């Protein structure tokens, strides 16, 4: 980050700010993009679900689920439910491992 970077409380706030400020650039997950902002094309490709799942859009990040080793209750139930290799219903994640990372923050360019 730079001294002039703004850190927003959540991804929706990033999208709302970028939509209002023509000099702002933000980083959010695809699911938060609305028609009020424009997404960045990388090597001529925009981040559609198809481009990301085929590992053609190169600006992606991994999702990592963390818990305590002794998780119990609702946390244990979620971990037991969460898709894993070898379980029925598992499919390869849409985001390509090892790609460039992104953070849900905001840079304001002046």
GIUR-V158784 format. One record per residue. N is the residue number from 1. PHI is phi in whole degrees, -180 to 180 (999 if undefined). OMEGA is omega in degrees with one decimal (none if undefined). Layout:
BEGIN
{{N:PHI:OMEGA} {N:PHI:OMEGA}}
END
This chain:
BEGIN
{{1:999:176.4} {2:-112:179.0} {3:-61:-178.7} {4:-98:180.0} {5:-71:174.1} {6:-104:175.5} {7:-108:-175.9} {8:-95:-176.6} {9:-72:-179.5} {10:-164:-175.9} {11:-66:178.4} {12:-61:178.6} {13:-65:176.8} {14:-62:-179.2} {15:-61:-179.7} {16:-61:-179.3} {17:-67:-179.9} {18:-62:179.0} {19:-64:-178.6} {20:-88:-172.9} {21:-112:-177.2} {22:-67:-179.9} {23:-101:-174.2} {24:-91:173.9} {25:-130:-178.2} {26:-127:178.6} {27:-127:178.0} {28:-144:173.6} {29:-73:-178.2} {30:-53:-176.2} {31:-64:-179.3} {32:-96:-177.7} {33:-69:176.5} {34:-123:179.0} {35:-77:177.5} {36:-88:179.7} {37:-132:178.6} {38:-112:178.9} {39:-90:-178.2} {40:-83:172.6} {41:-82:177.1} {42:-117:-176.8} {43:52:176.4} {44:81:-178.5} {45:-117:173.4} {46:-97:-175.0} {47:-80:172.5} {48:-81:176.0} {49:-54:179.5} {50:-66:-179.4} {51:-65:179.5} {52:-73:-177.7} {53:-67:176.9} {54:-89:-179.9} {55:58:177.8} {56:-94:175.7} {57:-90:-167.5} {58:-93:179.9} {59:-106:-178.2} {60:-131:176.5} {61:-143:178.5} {62:-86:171.7} {63:-106:-179.3} {64:-120:177.4} {65:-100:-178.3} {66:-117:173.0} {67:-154:171.8} {68:-73:177.9} {69:-60:-178.2} {70:-101:-178.7} {71:-54:179.1} {72:-143:176.5} {73:62:-177.4} {74:-64:178.6} {75:-63:178.7} {76:-64:179.4} {77:-62:178.5} {78:-65:179.6} {79:-62:177.5} {80:-68:179.7} {81:-80:-172.3} {82:-56:-178.0} {83:-60:177.5} {84:-139:177.1} {85:-54:179.0} {86:94:178.9} {87:-93:175.8} {88:-60:178.7} {89:86:179.7} {90:-71:170.4} {91:-136:-177.9} {92:-56:179.1} {93:-58:-179.8} {94:-72:-178.5} {95:-89:-174.3} {96:-77:177.8} {97:-60:175.6} {98:84:-179.0} {99:-77:178.3} {100:-60:-179.9} {101:-84:176.0} {102:-145:178.3} {103:-125:-177.9} {104:-83:177.7} {105:-130:-175.4} {106:-149:173.6} {107:-112:179.1} {108:-103:-177.9} {109:-94:178.4} {110:-116:none}}
END
